[in-house]
Amino acid sequence: MLVAKIPFLKDTLKTFDPTKVKINDLIIIGVIDASGSMGQCWPNLSNFWNSSIPKENLITITFDTRPRLWKEPQLSTRIKDHGGGGTEIVPAFVEMEKTIQTIPQGRNITVIFISDGQDNNVSTIQQRLKDQLKGNPDGRQINFICLGVESGFPTQIAMQLRELYHSGDAQIPAVYLIEHQSEQAFFNKFETMKKYFYPAQILKLNECVLLYPYDEEVDDEVFEGQWVVLNRPNIAIVGEHDPIPLEPIFETKIHVDDVVDLFKLWGQNLLLRSMQKDALIKQKAERALEIMERITNRMNQQFQMDVLNFDPTQIMDPNQPFNIRAKRNYVYKYANKLLFFVDEVKSLAKGVNPQQLSEFEQAKRLNIGTITGKHHQKALALKGITVEEFRKIKDEFIQIVQLAQYRPVNEQGQERSVVLLENQRDILSDKQAMIEGLNFVKSQYDFAETFPLIGHGVKVKRLEGCQVNPWIVQVDYVAQQNKIIDSAFLIKNNFKVELNTGGDNKEEINCILPLYDESDADLQPILRSRIMKLLLTFMVQQNVDTLYEETYLALLANTLIYILQQKESQWKQETVKLIYDTTTIVYQGTLDFENYLQKLATDPKAAYLQKEQQYEDHVAIAKPFFYIFYGTKQGIWDQEKFETQIQNLLIYYFLRLKEKNNKLHSFLGLKLQNNDAKFEREAYKQFFNDFSNTEEFRRSVEFKMRAQILDNKEKQSQVSLLNQAVYTQDVKLTLSTIELFYKSITGKDYDSQKYIHLIHHVFKNDAQEIFNPVDFNNIVQIKVELSQKGEQKDLLKGSQQLIDQIEQDYIINFVQTHMLTEPILYENLIVECQQHGQDITKIAYNEKSGLSSNCCFSKKCPFYLKPLGLEFRQHIQIWGNKVPIGFHQQVIAWTQVDKKVEEIVQLSHQQWKEFPKFYHGTEEIVHNYIQLIIDKYGKGIQQVPEGQLKHQAAGLRFPKKQGKKLGYQGKQKNAKGKQVQPRGGRGGRGARGGRGGRGNRKP
């Protein structure tokens, strides 16, 4: 049997003029079910319709129980805008036929019918189709494509509609079926349908050919892309151009891809004929099955496997060579649908009538040829490196393999994989097998899964973002026992392999690092190829859709960081040398690599601060570090230049720390050489009389202490590194690793005192200025800045107890100066004010108590008779709740009713709880104080002049909510006896654990 595929003229004719092909001749008509049952899938359907269908000359008809001619180029994402009711299919196609009549003759039409359910009136649908639809009487060029959604798709009606309208290539799939709707399912179907949107041209042959090998139907007019069966080899396309000979393919030479196409075509054609009640369908199916079995038997011999019933474990057997794995993988991925087609034809050959099946099962059988396997789905989803771009990369590699001159073995002898028992040179040395395997590789997925990359096993941590930036990957372990493995084994185990190292110990490996020594320089063309870098991108970043030139370099760099942290050993030295040799082979002399080396030497600002455009990210510190390592090994810079490179690296290291925490004192601190400054408690007593309330006094004490601490820190301190922040382990390249590298080159430790100046330099300057000269003689300035920038509350750490004691001294002093405060008669107040130069009219006098509500009447108080306004509340609150509220006024009131001292004492015990002990008093003091009030104030009610400011007019009362208890730091009890935290009054300090209160409200 001879077969041939009709070529597309644009791919064949050298004189083909694409301008003569008018794309706008195409009219696409969408007939889309918008009934209520389509609501769940409508967002996905409308999204892919809007993004996938060409908008030029697009006509959209949506329908539920009535059709709607949608005039916008895009569907609404709300199904209610298009319908949302029941389903009546026939009126929608009546509307379509009317629309077609308005289209000029000669225009190509593609109809896309999308539905998920039967017509509301199934019993009358056949009659309505016959009575109301005319079909395609004018013989217009129409491609009719059906997209069914899930199990309700009306398969038989759809096939009748296809028979009515379809006049295009019969080999176009009859049904695309989405069995389970999802975004991915719609994406896959729309992507595979696209190639049928534009109709193929009809071409003339110089003689008739068979369209199907099991049929006698012949024709001399065929469509582009159509398969035909030839009676003889010399058949050509004829027309206005020179004859174009068809390329006949003998049955024994049909490629796997073509076998899939042919089996799919034959299976669909036979199924459609069966549904159309072809009387000879059984005989035709038997003839087709005979040809199919003949072809598959030949394939079994070619691939050394049963292509219809293969064992999946054979596909990726790591013990098989690359070419065998590639061929088997190819058959597995691209020929795995052959069994579906053969079984379908076998069923028809046995006489099974597909019309006896449910319409969903019929649709599934028609859909077999359009199923998108998971491997094809991956290829469709490729956006970065398309399948076509990969083909170019693969062809480049094949040419490199053919031209490269490398030795079968080298002097050193590469270690072999503990699984495959081959090394990379072994695999590359058989060029014929390499090229044979590559011819079966169709996408980067195929290559990654079949080509064995051999190298050192490593364990990496693939941090967030590593798929687009290889420098983010972190190496956590390098295997030392089972050192060399291959990617085929790793991929087979889902990128996680645990190999025993003895006893219960295991090595975990999830990545491969190929390392070579200087004797492998002849492999350079292979190792620099794009396909190898693509493979490394997949291995390291698990991203096969992009090729990053630096992925291999980044893995080398991050492995070096890990190796430098290990104990000194021969293995460490050998691995470091292999990393250097590999870098030399793969990258030395390449444009980007040499340019970055030059930047480091001449323009550190550009080398460190220019964002990596391909990653849209900052330069990873591992990159300049690795280049410094390489440049040092190369002898590019002397000791002085090496010191400069290390200094620039450290500056960038501290810059990255600053980006996370921009507070200088988080990294540098001041350490007192003579411990903490000593404060004299007695020295603060001289300030007691300067402040009217506790809050102002405490602020003053803290201010004075800070000033003394700062003075001590500037004069008697040294700057120290806060090692936990500076030597943080939260970064991949730690400061300790940089120090180890420095010592390995210079033989000495890096002067850590320089860090102080480098950190200060970074924090003082903007990023664009950090590579300016560093001042290493500014330690005094750093001390001053640290003193000023330090958190004020941090300065007083360790001094809080002393401050509390000084505050307590102040309160005790207040009690002593205010105990037994005498009430003053108004006439005496006049004299006192004259003697002390105070305006009596400004004093809010309370004639009932002989006291004031805006100034102090204690003659020992420095604020005696000085109106304090609102501050008087804070002044009195120094007492806290140690003063019985209204004591003077109450004693005077009892005096007015002739109560004696002893009676008043007893009444006081009843009026105020825990009286007098709670109020710092004794029975003797209470007797004396009550007697003093009676003596000083008497029984009479005083007459106060009209112009005098009175207690009520001032609106200043003693707060009902008292401040903290003097000398008591525990909890208070509320009215219900429950313990509560003490609270201060308005403007004052709450007790420890409490807060300032709001004070009194006006009555």
VENLINSUL-V738100 format. One record per pair of residues at least 12 apart in sequence whose C-alpha atoms are under 6 Angstrom apart, sorted by sequence separation. I is the first residue (numbers start at 0). J is the second residue. D is the distance in Angstrom with one decimal. If there is no record, write none. Layout:
# VENLINSUL-V738100
i=[I;I]
j=[J;J]
d=[D;D]
This chain:
# VENLINSUL-V738100
i=[207;460;496;854;981;982;983;984;985;206;314;460;495;533;853;854;980;982;983;984;985;314;459;495;536;853;982;984;204;232;459;494;853;203;459;203;210;458;54;143;202;209;210;458;853;963;63;202;209;457;756;201;202;457;962;963;63;64;201;208;407;457;962;63;64;143;200;456;962;63;64;142;199;200;49;141;199;66;141;142;824;140;141;456;823;455;456;822;963;33;146;149;455;822;32;33;34;45;134;135;145;146;147;148;149;454;26;27;28;29;30;31;32;33;88;134;146;149;205;423;454;28;29;30;45;87;204;307;453;86;87;109;115;204;453;86;107;108;109;110;111;112;113;114;115;203;204;452;42;111;113;203;451;452;116;451;115;116;117;451;882;115;116;820;881;848;817;848;958;959;847;958;672;816;895;671;672;671;670;669;670;34;35;669;33;34;35;669;33;34;458;668;669;34;457;458;668;34;456;458;667;457;667;457;667;456;666;386;455;454;455;454;455;527;666;454;666;284;516;523;515;284;285;514;517;284;516;520;281;515;281;416;417;514;416;281;416;556;213;213;213;266;466;466;709;262;266;27;29;31;469;880;24;25;26;27;28;29;30;31;32;879;25;27;470;474;879;474;879;880;879;447;852;318;852;263;843;844;845;843;844;840;843;840;322;329;843;325;322;326;322;325;405;325;324;321;43;468;384;383;384;383;381;317;317;688;692;692;691;176;174;175;174;154;154;150;7;6;5;6;5;5;4;4;3;3;2;2;1;2;1;3;3;2;3;1;2;1;1;0;694]
j=[219;472;508;866;993;994;995;996;997;219;327;473;508;546;866;867;993;995;996;997;998;328;473;509;550;867;996;998;219;247;474;509;868;219;475;220;227;475;72;161;220;227;228;476;871;981;82;221;228;476;775;221;222;477;982;983;84;85;222;229;428;478;983;85;86;165;222;478;984;86;87;165;222;223;73;165;223;91;166;167;849;166;167;482;849;482;483;849;990;61;174;177;483;850;61;62;63;74;163;164;174;175;176;177;178;483;56;57;58;59;60;61;62;63;118;164;176;179;235;453;484;59;60;61;76;118;235;338;484;118;119;141;147;236;485;119;140;141;142;143;144;145;146;147;148;236;237;485;76;145;147;237;485;486;151;486;151;152;153;487;918;152;153;857;918;887;857;888;998;999;888;999;715;859;938;715;716;716;716;716;717;82;83;717;82;83;84;718;83;84;508;718;719;85;508;509;719;86;508;510;719;510;720;511;721;511;721;442;511;511;512;512;513;585;724;513;725;344;577;584;577;347;348;577;580;348;580;584;347;581;348;483;484;581;484;350;485;625;283;286;287;340;540;542;786;340;344;108;110;112;550;961;106;107;108;109;110;111;112;113;114;961;108;110;553;557;962;558;963;964;964;534;950;419;955;368;948;949;950;949;950;947;950;948;432;439;953;436;435;439;436;439;521;449;449;450;182;614;544;544;545;545;544;487;488;861;873;874;874;366;365;366;366;358;362;359;223;223;223;224;224;225;225;226;226;227;227;228;228;229;229;246;247;247;248;247;248;248;249;250;987]
d=[4.1;6.0;5.1;4.5;5.7;5.4;4.4;4.1;4.4;5.6;5.4;5.0;5.9;4.9;5.4;5.7;5.7;5.8;4.9;5.7;4.8;5.5;5.4;4.8;5.7;5.7;5.8;4.8;5.1;5.9;4.3;4.8;5.4;5.9;5.4;4.8;4.8;5.6;5.9;5.8;5.6;5.8;6.0;4.9;5.5;5.5;5.4;5.4;4.9;5.6;5.7;5.5;6.0;4.4;5.7;6.0;5.4;5.3;4.6;5.6;5.4;5.9;4.1;5.3;5.0;5.0;5.7;5.5;5.6;4.6;4.7;5.3;5.9;5.7;5.3;5.4;5.3;4.9;5.3;5.1;5.9;5.8;5.7;5.7;5.1;5.3;5.8;4.5;5.3;5.9;6.0;5.5;4.6;5.6;5.9;5.3;4.5;5.7;4.7;5.3;4.9;4.7;4.6;4.9;4.4;5.2;5.2;5.1;4.7;4.6;4.9;4.7;5.3;5.4;5.9;5.4;5.7;5.8;5.8;5.7;5.9;5.7;5.8;5.9;5.9;5.0;5.7;5.2;5.8;5.2;5.9;5.6;5.8;4.5;4.3;5.4;5.4;4.8;4.7;4.9;4.9;4.9;4.8;5.5;4.6;5.7;5.6;5.4;5.7;5.9;5.9;5.7;5.7;5.1;4.3;5.3;5.2;4.8;5.2;5.4;6.0;4.6;5.9;5.1;4.6;5.3;5.5;4.2;5.1;5.7;5.7;4.4;6.0;5.3;5.4;5.9;5.4;4.2;5.2;6.0;5.4;5.9;4.1;5.6;5.3;4.4;5.1;4.7;5.8;4.9;4.7;5.7;6.0;5.3;5.2;5.1;5.2;5.7;5.6;5.9;5.8;5.3;4.8;5.8;5.5;4.8;5.0;5.6;5.5;5.5;5.0;5.0;5.9;5.6;5.8;3.8;6.0;5.7;5.4;5.8;5.8;5.9;4.9;5.9;5.5;4.8;5.2;5.8;6.0;5.1;4.8;4.8;5.7;5.8;4.3;5.8;5.9;5.4;5.4;5.6;5.7;5.6;4.9;5.9;5.9;6.0;5.9;5.8;5.9;6.0;5.3;5.0;5.2;4.8;4.7;4.8;4.8;4.9;4.9;4.9;4.9;5.4;5.8;5.9;5.2;5.8;4.1;5.7;5.1;6.0;5.5;6.0;5.8;5.6;5.8;5.3;4.9;4.8;4.9;4.6;5.1;4.9;4.7;5.5;5.5;6.0;6.0;5.2;6.0;5.6;3.7;5.9;5.3;5.5;5.9;5.8;5.6;5.4;5.3;5.2;5.8;5.4;5.9;5.8;5.9;5.8;5.6;4.7;5.5;5.7;5.8;5.3;5.4;5.3;5.7;5.2;5.2;5.7;5.3;5.6;5.0;5.3;5.7;4.5;5.8;5.6;5.8;4.5;5.9;5.7;5.3;6.0;4.9;5.6;6.0;6.0;5.3;5.6;4.9;5.4;5.9]
